[in-house]
Amino acid sequence: TFTGEEEQTATIVIADKKVTVEEDHVGTPDLHVTADSKTWIGFLRGEKSIVWAIIRRKVRLSGPLKLLLAFGKCFPQ
């Protein structure tokens, strides 16, 4: 769930070395991320610390943090 300037809901599935994106929330997630859109893009680009974003509540998680770290590895810098 993206908040902020660019609000959007999506489901991202990573399986068999493929990433697929569907509009809206679909199914039961292993990890639900609610994030400010600018902060999220900064995390993916390696410009922002995910730990600091979580502390500042710009990113909120419902599920294991290790899945978020694994997601970040799908987008090497």
PDB file of N, CA, C and O in Angstrom:
ATOM      1  N   THR A   1       0.850  -1.171   0.000  1.00  0.00           N
ATOM      2  CA  THR A   1       0.000   0.000   0.000  1.00  0.00           C
ATOM      3  C   THR A   1       0.892   1.228   0.000  1.00  0.00           C
ATOM      4  O   THR A   1       1.664   1.423   0.938  1.00  0.00           O
ATOM      5  N   PHE A   2       0.804   2.062  -1.029  1.00  0.00           N
ATOM      6  CA  PHE A   2       1.590   3.280  -1.096  1.00  0.00           C
ATOM      7  C   PHE A   2       0.741   4.454  -0.641  1.00  0.00           C
ATOM      8  O   PHE A   2      -0.419   4.592  -1.029  1.00  0.00           O
ATOM      9  N   THR A   3       1.331   5.286   0.179  1.00  0.00           N
ATOM     10  CA  THR A   3       0.678   6.491   0.667  1.00  0.00           C
ATOM     11  C   THR A   3       1.489   7.692   0.203  1.00  0.00           C
ATOM     12  O   THR A   3       2.538   7.533  -0.422  1.00  0.00           O
ATOM     13  N   GLY A   4       1.014   8.877   0.501  1.00  0.00           N
ATOM     14  CA  GLY A   4       1.751  10.088   0.138  1.00  0.00           C
ATOM     15  C   GLY A   4       1.291  10.632  -1.189  1.00  0.00           C
ATOM     16  O   GLY A   4       0.110  10.570  -1.533  1.00  0.00           O
ATOM     17  N   GLU A   5       2.251  11.173  -1.939  1.00  0.00           N
ATOM     18  CA  GLU A   5       1.918  11.838  -3.198  1.00  0.00           C
ATOM     19  C   GLU A   5       1.348  10.896  -4.247  1.00  0.00           C
ATOM     20  O   GLU A   5       0.521  11.300  -5.064  1.00  0.00           O
ATOM     21  N   GLU A   6       1.787   9.638  -4.230  1.00  0.00           N
ATOM     22  CA  GLU A   6       1.335   8.680  -5.237  1.00  0.00           C
ATOM     23  C   GLU A   6       0.690   7.487  -4.541  1.00  0.00           C
ATOM     24  O   GLU A   6       1.344   6.468  -4.320  1.00  0.00           O
ATOM     25  N   GLU A   7      -0.577   7.610  -4.200  1.00  0.00           N
ATOM     26  CA  GLU A   7      -1.282   6.532  -3.514  1.00  0.00           C
ATOM     27  C   GLU A   7      -1.606   5.407  -4.492  1.00  0.00           C
ATOM     28  O   GLU A   7      -2.032   5.650  -5.621  1.00  0.00           O
ATOM     29  N   GLN A   8      -1.399   4.178  -4.040  1.00  0.00           N
ATOM     30  CA  GLN A   8      -1.654   3.018  -4.893  1.00  0.00           C
ATOM     31  C   GLN A   8      -1.696   1.768  -4.031  1.00  0.00           C
ATOM     32  O   GLN A   8      -1.001   1.688  -3.017  1.00  0.00           O
ATOM     33  N   THR A   9      -2.503   0.795  -4.423  1.00  0.00           N
ATOM     34  CA  THR A   9      -2.457  -0.518  -3.791  1.00  0.00           C
ATOM     35  C   THR A   9      -2.085  -1.531  -4.865  1.00  0.00           C
ATOM     36  O   THR A   9      -2.544  -1.450  -6.005  1.00  0.00           O
ATOM     37  N   ALA A  10      -1.251  -2.480  -4.483  1.00  0.00           N
ATOM     38  CA  ALA A  10      -0.797  -3.482  -5.438  1.00  0.00           C
ATOM     39  C   ALA A  10      -0.404  -4.742  -4.685  1.00  0.00           C
ATOM     40  O   ALA A  10      -0.154  -4.715  -3.480  1.00  0.00           O
ATOM     41  N   THR A  11      -0.356  -5.842  -5.416  1.00  0.00           N
ATOM     42  CA  THR A  11       0.144  -7.111  -4.889  1.00  0.00           C
ATOM     43  C   THR A  11       1.333  -7.496  -5.744  1.00  0.00           C
ATOM     44  O   THR A  11       1.245  -7.540  -6.972  1.00  0.00           O
ATOM     45  N   ILE A  12       2.447  -7.776  -5.082  1.00  0.00           N
ATOM     46  CA  ILE A  12       3.666  -8.198  -5.769  1.00  0.00           C
ATOM     47  C   ILE A  12       3.934  -9.636  -5.381  1.00  0.00           C
ATOM     48  O   ILE A  12       4.011  -9.968  -4.198  1.00  0.00           O
ATOM     49  N   VAL A  13       4.076 -10.482  -6.378  1.00  0.00           N
ATOM     50  CA  VAL A  13       4.363 -11.902  -6.145  1.00  0.00           C
ATOM     51  C   VAL A  13       5.732 -12.212  -6.722  1.00  0.00           C
ATOM     52  O   VAL A  13       6.018 -11.911  -7.881  1.00  0.00           O
ATOM     53  N   ILE A  14       6.579 -12.821  -5.890  1.00  0.00           N
ATOM     54  CA  ILE A  14       7.901 -13.243  -6.341  1.00  0.00           C
ATOM     55  C   ILE A  14       7.940 -14.758  -6.237  1.00  0.00           C
ATOM     56  O   ILE A  14       7.854 -15.322  -5.146  1.00  0.00           O
ATOM     57  N   ALA A  15       8.072 -15.411  -7.389  1.00  0.00           N
ATOM     58  CA  ALA A  15       8.108 -16.881  -7.427  1.00  0.00           C
ATOM     59  C   ALA A  15       8.850 -17.320  -8.679  1.00  0.00           C
ATOM     60  O   ALA A  15       8.738 -16.689  -9.730  1.00  0.00           O
ATOM     61  N   ASP A  16       9.594 -18.382  -8.565  1.00  0.00           N
ATOM     62  CA  ASP A  16      10.312 -18.954  -9.715  1.00  0.00           C
ATOM     63  C   ASP A  16      11.165 -17.916 -10.448  1.00  0.00           C
ATOM     64  O   ASP A  16      11.213 -17.890 -11.678  1.00  0.00           O
ATOM     65  N   LYS A  17      11.833 -17.066  -9.676  1.00  0.00           N
ATOM     66  CA  LYS A  17      12.728 -16.028 -10.212  1.00  0.00           C
ATOM     67  C   LYS A  17      11.999 -15.002 -11.076  1.00  0.00           C
ATOM     68  O   LYS A  17      12.609 -14.377 -11.943  1.00  0.00           O
ATOM     69  N   LYS A  18      10.702 -14.827 -10.848  1.00  0.00           N
ATOM     70  CA  LYS A  18       9.904 -13.852 -11.585  1.00  0.00           C
ATOM     71  C   LYS A  18       9.172 -12.952 -10.596  1.00  0.00           C
ATOM     72  O   LYS A  18       8.752 -13.393  -9.526  1.00  0.00           O
ATOM     73  N   VAL A  19       9.028 -11.688 -10.972  1.00  0.00           N
ATOM     74  CA  VAL A  19       8.275 -10.723 -10.186  1.00  0.00           C
ATOM     75  C   VAL A  19       7.041 -10.347 -10.990  1.00  0.00           C
ATOM     76  O   VAL A  19       7.155  -9.918 -12.138  1.00  0.00           O
ATOM     77  N   THR A  20       5.863 -10.504 -10.399  1.00  0.00           N
ATOM     78  CA  THR A  20       4.636 -10.069 -11.060  1.00  0.00           C
ATOM     79  C   THR A  20       3.930  -9.064 -10.157  1.00  0.00           C
ATOM     80  O   THR A  20       3.985  -9.159  -8.931  1.00  0.00           O
ATOM     81  N   VAL A  21       3.274  -8.114 -10.781  1.00  0.00           N
ATOM     82  CA  VAL A  21       2.572  -7.065 -10.053  1.00  0.00           C
ATOM     83  C   VAL A  21       1.120  -7.055 -10.511  1.00  0.00           C
ATOM     84  O   VAL A  21       0.823  -7.060 -11.706  1.00  0.00           O
ATOM     85  N   GLU A  22       0.224  -7.041  -9.528  1.00  0.00           N
ATOM     86  CA  GLU A  22      -1.206  -6.949  -9.829  1.00  0.00           C
ATOM     87  C   GLU A  22      -1.768  -5.726  -9.123  1.00  0.00           C
ATOM     88  O   GLU A  22      -1.352  -5.400  -8.011  1.00  0.00           O
ATOM     89  N   GLU A  23      -2.708  -5.050  -9.765  1.00  0.00           N
ATOM     90  CA  GLU A  23      -3.362  -3.917  -9.140  1.00  0.00           C
ATOM     91  C   GLU A  23      -4.220  -4.392  -7.978  1.00  0.00           C
ATOM     92  O   GLU A  23      -4.788  -5.483  -8.024  1.00  0.00           O
ATOM     93  N   ASP A  24      -4.311  -3.584  -6.947  1.00  0.00           N
ATOM     94  CA  ASP A  24      -5.089  -3.861  -5.743  1.00  0.00           C
ATOM     95  C   ASP A  24      -4.467  -5.002  -4.925  1.00  0.00           C
ATOM     96  O   ASP A  24      -3.452  -5.583  -5.308  1.00  0.00           O
ATOM     97  N   HIS A  25      -5.095  -5.298  -3.811  1.00  0.00           N
ATOM     98  CA  HIS A  25      -4.630  -6.384  -2.952  1.00  0.00           C
ATOM     99  C   HIS A  25      -5.329  -7.672  -3.360  1.00  0.00           C
ATOM    100  O   HIS A  25      -6.554  -7.724  -3.474  1.00  0.00           O
ATOM    101  N   VAL A  26      -4.526  -8.712  -3.578  1.00  0.00           N
ATOM    102  CA  VAL A  26      -5.035 -10.007  -4.026  1.00  0.00           C
ATOM    103  C   VAL A  26      -4.491 -11.079  -3.095  1.00  0.00           C
ATOM    104  O   VAL A  26      -3.283 -11.142  -2.867  1.00  0.00           O
ATOM    105  N   GLY A  27      -5.361 -11.919  -2.556  1.00  0.00           N
ATOM    106  CA  GLY A  27      -4.918 -13.032  -1.728  1.00  0.00           C
ATOM    107  C   GLY A  27      -4.456 -12.612  -0.342  1.00  0.00           C
ATOM    108  O   GLY A  27      -4.669 -11.476   0.083  1.00  0.00           O
ATOM    109  N   THR A  28      -3.823 -13.539   0.349  1.00  0.00           N
ATOM    110  CA  THR A  28      -3.304 -13.319   1.697  1.00  0.00           C
ATOM    111  C   THR A  28      -1.788 -13.155   1.610  1.00  0.00           C
ATOM    112  O   THR A  28      -1.090 -14.074   1.180  1.00  0.00           O
ATOM    113  N   PRO A  29      -1.274 -11.996   2.012  1.00  0.00           N
ATOM    114  CA  PRO A  29       0.156 -11.748   1.844  1.00  0.00           C
ATOM    115  C   PRO A  29       1.010 -12.413   2.925  1.00  0.00           C
ATOM    116  O   PRO A  29       0.560 -12.632   4.049  1.00  0.00           O
ATOM    117  N   ASP A  30       2.248 -12.727   2.556  1.00  0.00           N
ATOM    118  CA  ASP A  30       3.237 -13.151   3.551  1.00  0.00           C
ATOM    119  C   ASP A  30       3.785 -11.915   4.269  1.00  0.00           C
ATOM    120  O   ASP A  30       4.202 -11.988   5.425  1.00  0.00           O
ATOM    121  N   LEU A  31       3.776 -10.790   3.568  1.00  0.00           N
ATOM    122  CA  LEU A  31       4.246  -9.513   4.111  1.00  0.00           C
ATOM    123  C   LEU A  31       3.391  -8.404   3.522  1.00  0.00           C
ATOM    124  O   LEU A  31       3.211  -8.325   2.307  1.00  0.00           O
ATOM    125  N   HIS A  32       2.864  -7.547   4.390  1.00  0.00           N
ATOM    126  CA  HIS A  32       2.119  -6.375   3.920  1.00  0.00           C
ATOM    127  C   HIS A  32       2.943  -5.156   4.289  1.00  0.00           C
ATOM    128  O   HIS A  32       3.300  -4.958   5.450  1.00  0.00           O
ATOM    129  N   VAL A  33       3.238  -4.344   3.287  1.00  0.00           N
ATOM    130  CA  VAL A  33       4.033  -3.134   3.476  1.00  0.00           C
ATOM    131  C   VAL A  33       3.143  -1.937   3.186  1.00  0.00           C
ATOM    132  O   VAL A  33       2.488  -1.877   2.145  1.00  0.00           O
ATOM    133  N   THR A  34       3.122  -0.988   4.108  1.00  0.00           N
ATOM    134  CA  THR A  34       2.474   0.294   3.884  1.00  0.00           C
ATOM    135  C   THR A  34       3.591   1.318   3.913  1.00  0.00           C
ATOM    136  O   THR A  34       4.294   1.443   4.916  1.00  0.00           O
ATOM    137  N   ALA A  35       3.765   2.054   2.822  1.00  0.00           N
ATOM    138  CA  ALA A  35       4.914   2.950   2.723  1.00  0.00           C
ATOM    139  C   ALA A  35       4.573   4.250   2.020  1.00  0.00           C
ATOM    140  O   ALA A  35       3.767   4.285   1.091  1.00  0.00           O
ATOM    141  N   ASP A  36       5.207   5.318   2.485  1.00  0.00           N
ATOM    142  CA  ASP A  36       5.189   6.582   1.768  1.00  0.00           C
ATOM    143  C   ASP A  36       5.894   6.339   0.425  1.00  0.00           C
ATOM    144  O   ASP A  36       6.998   5.795   0.397  1.00  0.00           O
ATOM    145  N   SER A  37       5.275   6.729  -0.663  1.00  0.00           N
ATOM    146  CA  SER A  37       5.792   6.384  -1.991  1.00  0.00           C
ATOM    147  C   SER A  37       7.207   6.922  -2.233  1.00  0.00           C
ATOM    148  O   SER A  37       8.038   6.207  -2.793  1.00  0.00           O
ATOM    149  N   LYS A  38       7.499   8.150  -1.830  1.00  0.00           N
ATOM    150  CA  LYS A  38       8.843   8.700  -2.039  1.00  0.00           C
ATOM    151  C   LYS A  38       9.886   7.937  -1.217  1.00  0.00           C
ATOM    152  O   LYS A  38      10.987   7.664  -1.695  1.00  0.00           O
ATOM    153  N   THR A  39       9.533   7.606  -0.002  1.00  0.00           N
ATOM    154  CA  THR A  39      10.448   6.858   0.864  1.00  0.00           C
ATOM    155  C   THR A  39      10.726   5.489   0.269  1.00  0.00           C
ATOM    156  O   THR A  39      11.869   5.032   0.271  1.00  0.00           O
ATOM    157  N   TRP A  40       9.700   4.836  -0.236  1.00  0.00           N
ATOM    158  CA  TRP A  40       9.856   3.497  -0.818  1.00  0.00           C
ATOM    159  C   TRP A  40      10.799   3.518  -2.020  1.00  0.00           C
ATOM    160  O   TRP A  40      11.686   2.672  -2.131  1.00  0.00           O
ATOM    161  N   ILE A  41      10.607   4.473  -2.909  1.00  0.00           N
ATOM    162  CA  ILE A  41      11.486   4.581  -4.077  1.00  0.00           C
ATOM    163  C   ILE A  41      12.922   4.849  -3.624  1.00  0.00           C
ATOM    164  O   ILE A  41      13.865   4.304  -4.198  1.00  0.00           O
ATOM    165  N   GLY A  42      13.089   5.673  -2.612  1.00  0.00           N
ATOM    166  CA  GLY A  42      14.421   5.933  -2.072  1.00  0.00           C
ATOM    167  C   GLY A  42      15.068   4.679  -1.517  1.00  0.00           C
ATOM    168  O   GLY A  42      16.275   4.487  -1.666  1.00  0.00           O
ATOM    169  N   PHE A  43      14.277   3.817  -0.874  1.00  0.00           N
ATOM    170  CA  PHE A  43      14.783   2.535  -0.368  1.00  0.00           C
ATOM    171  C   PHE A  43      15.224   1.649  -1.520  1.00  0.00           C
ATOM    172  O   PHE A  43      16.314   1.079  -1.471  1.00  0.00           O
ATOM    173  N   LEU A  44      14.403   1.521  -2.556  1.00  0.00           N
ATOM    174  CA  LEU A  44      14.753   0.670  -3.692  1.00  0.00           C
ATOM    175  C   LEU A  44      16.007   1.170  -4.403  1.00  0.00           C
ATOM    176  O   LEU A  44      16.790   0.368  -4.912  1.00  0.00           O
ATOM    177  N   ARG A  45      16.203   2.468  -4.442  1.00  0.00           N
ATOM    178  CA  ARG A  45      17.386   3.051  -5.091  1.00  0.00           C
ATOM    179  C   ARG A  45      18.629   3.004  -4.199  1.00  0.00           C
ATOM    180  O   ARG A  45      19.731   3.326  -4.643  1.00  0.00           O
ATOM    181  N   GLY A  46      18.443   2.600  -2.940  1.00  0.00           N
ATOM    182  CA  GLY A  46      19.564   2.560  -2.010  1.00  0.00           C
ATOM    183  C   GLY A  46      19.907   3.926  -1.437  1.00  0.00           C
ATOM    184  O   GLY A  46      20.985   4.109  -0.871  1.00  0.00           O
ATOM    185  N   GLU A  47      18.995   4.891  -1.579  1.00  0.00           N
ATOM    186  CA  GLU A  47      19.228   6.255  -1.097  1.00  0.00           C
ATOM    187  C   GLU A  47      18.719   6.467   0.330  1.00  0.00           C
ATOM    188  O   GLU A  47      19.151   7.397   1.011  1.00  0.00           O
ATOM    189  N   LYS A  48      17.813   5.618   0.780  1.00  0.00           N
ATOM    190  CA  LYS A  48      17.222   5.778   2.114  1.00  0.00           C
ATOM    191  C   LYS A  48      17.364   4.488   2.906  1.00  0.00           C
ATOM    192  O   LYS A  48      17.277   3.389   2.358  1.00  0.00           O
ATOM    193  N   SER A  49      17.582   4.642   4.188  1.00  0.00           N
ATOM    194  CA  SER A  49      17.700   3.504   5.086  1.00  0.00           C
ATOM    195  C   SER A  49      16.309   2.978   5.432  1.00  0.00           C
ATOM    196  O   SER A  49      15.451   3.727   5.898  1.00  0.00           O
ATOM    197  N   ILE A  50      16.097   1.697   5.203  1.00  0.00           N
ATOM    198  CA  ILE A  50      14.799   1.109   5.542  1.00  0.00           C
ATOM    199  C   ILE A  50      14.581   1.101   7.049  1.00  0.00           C
ATOM    200  O   ILE A  50      13.453   1.250   7.520  1.00  0.00           O
ATOM    201  N   VAL A  51      15.662   0.926   7.803  1.00  0.00           N
ATOM    202  CA  VAL A  51      15.541   0.932   9.271  1.00  0.00           C
ATOM    203  C   VAL A  51      15.057   2.298   9.748  1.00  0.00           C
ATOM    204  O   VAL A  51      14.140   2.387  10.564  1.00  0.00           O
ATOM    205  N   TRP A  52      15.677   3.362   9.236  1.00  0.00           N
ATOM    206  CA  TRP A  52      15.267   4.713   9.620  1.00  0.00           C
ATOM    207  C   TRP A  52      13.821   4.985   9.176  1.00  0.00           C
ATOM    208  O   TRP A  52      13.063   5.623   9.906  1.00  0.00           O
ATOM    209  N   ALA A  53      13.442   4.514   8.006  1.00  0.00           N
ATOM    210  CA  ALA A  53      12.072   4.708   7.519  1.00  0.00           C
ATOM    211  C   ALA A  53      11.066   3.996   8.423  1.00  0.00           C
ATOM    212  O   ALA A  53       9.978   4.515   8.669  1.00  0.00           O
ATOM    213  N   ILE A  54      11.422   2.821   8.914  1.00  0.00           N
ATOM    214  CA  ILE A  54      10.528   2.088   9.822  1.00  0.00           C
ATOM    215  C   ILE A  54      10.427   2.818  11.158  1.00  0.00           C
ATOM    216  O   ILE A  54       9.338   2.946  11.719  1.00  0.00           O
ATOM    217  N   ILE A  55      11.549   3.289  11.662  1.00  0.00           N
ATOM    218  CA  ILE A  55      11.546   4.036  12.930  1.00  0.00           C
ATOM    219  C   ILE A  55      10.679   5.282  12.811  1.00  0.00           C
ATOM    220  O   ILE A  55       9.922   5.601  13.727  1.00  0.00           O
ATOM    221  N   ARG A  56      10.783   5.980  11.698  1.00  0.00           N
ATOM    222  CA  ARG A  56      10.008   7.211  11.481  1.00  0.00           C
ATOM    223  C   ARG A  56       8.569   6.922  11.047  1.00  0.00           C
ATOM    224  O   ARG A  56       7.785   7.847  10.836  1.00  0.00           O
ATOM    225  N   ARG A  57       8.227   5.640  10.915  1.00  0.00           N
ATOM    226  CA  ARG A  57       6.889   5.193  10.519  1.00  0.00           C
ATOM    227  C   ARG A  57       6.508   5.639   9.103  1.00  0.00           C
ATOM    228  O   ARG A  57       5.328   5.777   8.782  1.00  0.00           O
ATOM    229  N   LYS A  58       7.517   5.859   8.269  1.00  0.00           N
ATOM    230  CA  LYS A  58       7.279   6.115   6.843  1.00  0.00           C
ATOM    231  C   LYS A  58       7.029   4.795   6.126  1.00  0.00           C
ATOM    232  O   LYS A  58       6.435   4.760   5.048  1.00  0.00           O
ATOM    233  N   VAL A  59       7.492   3.704   6.746  1.00  0.00           N
ATOM    234  CA  VAL A  59       7.252   2.353   6.253  1.00  0.00           C
ATOM    235  C   VAL A  59       6.766   1.527   7.438  1.00  0.00           C
ATOM    236  O   VAL A  59       7.386   1.521   8.502  1.00  0.00           O
ATOM    237  N   ARG A  60       5.660   0.837   7.241  1.00  0.00           N
ATOM    238  CA  ARG A  60       5.111  -0.045   8.284  1.00  0.00           C
ATOM    239  C   ARG A  60       4.972  -1.442   7.704  1.00  0.00           C
ATOM    240  O   ARG A  60       4.557  -1.622   6.559  1.00  0.00           O
ATOM    241  N   LEU A  61       5.327  -2.424   8.517  1.00  0.00           N
ATOM    242  CA  LEU A  61       5.298  -3.816   8.076  1.00  0.00           C
ATOM    243  C   LEU A  61       4.314  -4.627   8.892  1.00  0.00           C
ATOM    244  O   LEU A  61       4.114  -4.389  10.083  1.00  0.00           O
ATOM    245  N   SER A  62       3.709  -5.583   8.228  1.00  0.00           N
ATOM    246  CA  SER A  62       2.910  -6.605   8.897  1.00  0.00           C
ATOM    247  C   SER A  62       3.403  -7.929   8.333  1.00  0.00           C
ATOM    248  O   SER A  62       2.942  -8.384   7.286  1.00  0.00           O
ATOM    249  N   GLY A  63       4.345  -8.541   9.042  1.00  0.00           N
ATOM    250  CA  GLY A  63       4.959  -9.776   8.585  1.00  0.00           C
ATOM    251  C   GLY A  63       6.452  -9.737   8.855  1.00  0.00           C
ATOM    252  O   GLY A  63       6.948  -8.762   9.418  1.00  0.00           O
ATOM    253  N   PRO A  64       7.178 -10.776   8.465  1.00  0.00           N
ATOM    254  CA  PRO A  64       8.600 -10.871   8.774  1.00  0.00           C
ATOM    255  C   PRO A  64       9.480  -9.879   7.999  1.00  0.00           C
ATOM    256  O   PRO A  64       9.369  -9.749   6.780  1.00  0.00           O
ATOM    257  N   LEU A  65      10.345  -9.192   8.729  1.00  0.00           N
ATOM    258  CA  LEU A  65      11.276  -8.242   8.125  1.00  0.00           C
ATOM    259  C   LEU A  65      12.184  -8.920   7.105  1.00  0.00           C
ATOM    260  O   LEU A  65      12.577  -8.293   6.121  1.00  0.00           O
ATOM    261  N   LYS A  66      12.520 -10.184   7.320  1.00  0.00           N
ATOM    262  CA  LYS A  66      13.424 -10.877   6.394  1.00  0.00           C
ATOM    263  C   LYS A  66      12.851 -10.922   4.974  1.00  0.00           C
ATOM    264  O   LYS A  66      13.611 -10.950   4.006  1.00  0.00           O
ATOM    265  N   LEU A  67      11.525 -10.930   4.840  1.00  0.00           N
ATOM    266  CA  LEU A  67      10.927 -10.920   3.502  1.00  0.00           C
ATOM    267  C   LEU A  67      11.136  -9.580   2.811  1.00  0.00           C
ATOM    268  O   LEU A  67      11.325  -9.531   1.595  1.00  0.00           O
ATOM    269  N   LEU A  68      11.104  -8.491   3.578  1.00  0.00           N
ATOM    270  CA  LEU A  68      11.371  -7.180   2.993  1.00  0.00           C
ATOM    271  C   LEU A  68      12.821  -7.096   2.530  1.00  0.00           C
ATOM    272  O   LEU A  68      13.095  -6.555   1.459  1.00  0.00           O
ATOM    273  N   LEU A  69      13.739  -7.616   3.311  1.00  0.00           N
ATOM    274  CA  LEU A  69      15.151  -7.606   2.929  1.00  0.00           C
ATOM    275  C   LEU A  69      15.374  -8.455   1.685  1.00  0.00           C
ATOM    276  O   LEU A  69      16.162  -8.084   0.814  1.00  0.00           O
ATOM    277  N   ALA A  70      14.689  -9.590   1.593  1.00  0.00           N
ATOM    278  CA  ALA A  70      14.796 -10.441   0.393  1.00  0.00           C
ATOM    279  C   ALA A  70      14.231  -9.710  -0.822  1.00  0.00           C
ATOM    280  O   ALA A  70      14.783  -9.819  -1.917  1.00  0.00           O
ATOM    281  N   PHE A  71      13.143  -8.968  -0.645  1.00  0.00           N
ATOM    282  CA  PHE A  71      12.557  -8.187  -1.745  1.00  0.00           C
ATOM    283  C   PHE A  71      13.561  -7.165  -2.255  1.00  0.00           C
ATOM    284  O   PHE A  71      13.712  -6.995  -3.465  1.00  0.00           O
ATOM    285  N   GLY A  72      14.248  -6.483  -1.348  1.00  0.00           N
ATOM    286  CA  GLY A  72      15.223  -5.481  -1.738  1.00  0.00           C
ATOM    287  C   GLY A  72      16.334  -6.058  -2.599  1.00  0.00           C
ATOM    288  O   GLY A  72      16.883  -5.358  -3.449  1.00  0.00           O
ATOM    289  N   LYS A  73      16.676  -7.335  -2.389  1.00  0.00           N
ATOM    290  CA  LYS A  73      17.733  -7.977  -3.164  1.00  0.00           C
ATOM    291  C   LYS A  73      17.309  -8.249  -4.612  1.00  0.00           C
ATOM    292  O   LYS A  73      18.150  -8.545  -5.460  1.00  0.00           O
ATOM    293  N   CYS A  74      16.022  -8.149  -4.889  1.00  0.00           N
ATOM    294  CA  CYS A  74      15.542  -8.327  -6.266  1.00  0.00           C
ATOM    295  C   CYS A  74      15.903  -7.138  -7.135  1.00  0.00           C
ATOM    296  O   CYS A  74      15.804  -7.211  -8.360  1.00  0.00           O
ATOM    297  N   PHE A  75      16.322  -6.037  -6.511  1.00  0.00           N
ATOM    298  CA  PHE A  75      16.627  -4.808  -7.227  1.00  0.00           C
ATOM    299  C   PHE A  75      18.038  -4.335  -6.879  1.00  0.00           C
ATOM    300  O   PHE A  75      18.203  -3.345  -6.166  1.00  0.00           O
ATOM    301  N   PRO A  76      19.065  -5.044  -7.384  1.00  0.00           N
ATOM    302  CA  PRO A  76      20.448  -4.670  -7.054  1.00  0.00           C
ATOM    303  C   PRO A  76      20.801  -3.293  -7.612  1.00  0.00           C
ATOM    304  O   PRO A  76      20.277  -2.860  -8.639  1.00  0.00           O
ATOM    305  N   GLN A  77      21.705  -2.622  -6.903  1.00  0.00           N
ATOM    306  CA  GLN A  77      22.102  -1.273  -7.341  1.00  0.00           C
ATOM    307  C   GLN A  77      23.293  -1.332  -8.243  1.00  0.00           C
ATOM    308  O   GLN A  77      23.766  -0.295  -8.708  1.00  0.00           O
TER     309      GLN A  77
END
